[in-house]
Amino acid sequence: MNNNSDDGDDIEYKAANGKVCGFKRGCPTFRGFDLELNIFSVSPELIEILTGNPVYLDYAGNPIGFDTCSIQCNTGFALELWAEVLGEECADGAEGQWLYFLLPWVTNGLLGDLEIGSEAVTLQVTGSTKAGGSWGVGPYDVQPIDAAGTPGPMLTPLGPSCHRRTFITSTPPPLPSCDYQPVVCNSMSV
């Protein structure tokens, strides 16, 4: 994730004799994050979600490949990441902790260069974040919602001008799956 920002324009006021009378630093504008994802375990469904390009189906309607078409700027996806916190857990009784990242709206997914050889094939996808995405508190259990450690959605909604949320959680990541998974909207995600 790389910051994408504009530094803004500095304003300098000079007197007729050339002396600086006033100076105002330009206000930077945060545009979002430019993303680079390296994918080692690829499925056609994942490529469709990341790029908005269609899957290619076999005779039985199962996804077996994907088409590379135009950049789909009108589609997007959310990206959730868990990174294990190494070392001593901070919370009493914690069996593990993760650093949780949420990027609620990623768009402009584009497959990068592809090199095919005798080594494993990996794909690179680039994209950029947008603010908002209507994520709210989200449809998934990502943090404890009480002292008993009951997993639940985020406790407060993600703001409409936000590009990313990051926090430490003791709720483990979900089990991996290569198939499409339904998104069940949580009544608290408004």
Disulfide bonds with the S-S distance in Angstrom:
none
